[in-house]
Amino acid sequence: MTYRITKEFHFSASHQLKDLPADHQCARLHGHNYIVKVELSSQTLNAHGFVRDYNELTPLKDYIDSQLDHRHLNDVLGDDMVTAERLAKHLYDWCKSRLPETSAVSVSETPKTWAEYRP
């Protein structure tokens, strides 16, 4: 049996996919209202009956607010191809190093699209 919890975060940022053909819409500078979902999983619960207390995800909110929100993601991540997939991996790595129960991170750029990183 595996227990899973998720928490959702929101931020707005710009990016540009510079390796795409010039006539591709994503090659132009543009922005999104991103939604990030972080999933934590565990076979057991802690003494309080949690996978992890949701309050322990506050450092992720602080990171998103201070480093990603209203920023140009190409500059922040030092990458010319900041895709939703690469952003999901970046956030997964950030979370996993602090929250070992991290099992997946999903990123949405539009209401109809999602990318997920799940090792």
N, C-alpha and C positions, 0 to 999 in steps of 0.2 A: 504494500500500500504506500502510495506517495501522497503527501499533502502539498498543495500548491497555493500560493497567494500571488496576487498581482496588485500593482499600484500604477496609476496613470499620472503623467506629468505633461504639461503644455508649455511651449515656448514658440517664439517667432524668430526667424533668422533668414538670411539670404545665402545663396550659393550660386555657383556657376560650374557647369560641366564642360570645361575648356577643351577636352579631347574629342568632343562630338563635332560633327560637321557644322559649319557656320550657320546653315539654314535650319538646324534643329532648335526647337523652342527652348530646350534646356541648356543650350550653349550660351544663351543670353543670360545676363545677370537677372536673377529673379528670387523671390522669397516664398516661404511657406509658413503656415501655422502648424507646427509640428505637434504630434502627439506621440509620447513615448510610453510604452507599457513595459514594466519590469516584472519578471516572474521569478519567484523564489520557490524552491522545492526542498522537501526533506522527508526522509522515511520516518522521522520521529518528531515529536513536539517538545518544546522546552518546558520548563517547570510551570509556566503560565498558560500552557496549552496553545502556544503560537509556533508557527514556523519561525517567525521573527516579528517583533513588535513593529507595526507600521511606522511608528515614530523614529525607528532606527534608520528609516530611509530619508530622513530630513537632510543629511549631507548630500544626497543626490539632487534633491531640489535646490539646495544652495549652490551646487556645482552648475546645474543647468541655468539657474538665474544669473549667476555671476560670470560664467564663461561662455554660454551659448546663446542666451536670450538677447535678441536684437543685436546680433553680431553677424559678421560675414564668415561663414563656416570654413571657407577655403583658407582664410587667414588663421583661424583658430586651430584647425587640424593640420595646416601645412600641406594641403593636398589639392591638386587641380581637379580631382574627380570625387567630390564629396557626395556620394550617393546615399540614399536611405539605408542601403545594405551596409555600407562602410560606417555610417553613423551608428547603426545598431551594434556593429562589432566594437566600435570605440566605446560606446556606453556599456556594453557587456563587460569589456575588459576593466573599465573603471569600477563597475559594481562588483565584479568577481573578486577583485583585489581587496575589497573592503567588506563584502558580504558573501561568504563562501557558498551560501545556499542559492546564489543567483544561477538560474537555469536557462533563461532566455531573455532577450530584449527585442521588442518590436517597435518599429518607427513608422508613423504615417505622415506622408506629406500632403495628402489630399483625403477627403472623406471616403474615397473609394479604393485607396491603395495602401498596402502595408508591406513592409520588409521585416524579416525576422532573422536574428542570429541566435542559433541554438546549437551548441557543439554536440 
